[in-house]
């Protein structure tokens, strides 16, 4: 088992495009359905696997392009160290004072290490200066506990 790290920052408006953050339904709308629904289904089906937006379900990072992987670690403590570094880097820009709380921030990497050691994924999101958003994720590979059918993007 190993872990991949993902980082996304961007506008809150773009982050809020939830249709591009969730996989499309397996079956398209009926052929006699509303043209807008049919068009949107085709768009989401084509875009979801390649768009850099954080997926609503963390495991779906695994179907995204390998180029979005920021780092790969075989040990949970190494992945948690990356998370700690990113939190330290971005904390001064967190919009919420409670998100900048050092005691709270110190717990997140420790909790991440424990969760990764059990085969779980980790995902955190923070509002930055308006209207930006930061998404950090650590995803287990080989296999992913939540979505074992998903393949590792990095061989």
WOJOKA-V319617 format. One line per field, one symbol per residue. ss: DSSP state (~ for helix, > for strand, _ for the rest). psi: psi as a letter, one per 40 degrees, with the letter a starting at -180 (. if undefined). burial: # if it has 24 or more other ideal C-beta (glycine too) atoms within 12 Angstrom, else .. Layout:
BEGIN
ss=???
psi=???
burial=???
END
This chain:
BEGIN
ss=_>>>>>>>>>>~~~~__~~~~_____________~~~~~~~~~~~~~__________~~~~~~__~~~__>>>__~~~~~~~~~~~~~~~~~~____~~~_~~~~~~~~~~~~~~~~____>>>>>>____>>>>>>>>>>______________
psi=iihiiihhiaiddddegddeeiiiidhiiideihddddddddddddddeeieihidhddeddeiideehdihiehddddddddddddddeddehdhdddehddddddddddddddddeeiihhiihhaiifiihhhihhiigihddgeehiheh.
burial=##########....#.#.###.##................#..#...##.#####..#######...######..#.###.###.##..##..#....#.....#..##.###.###.##########....#########..#.##..#.###.
END
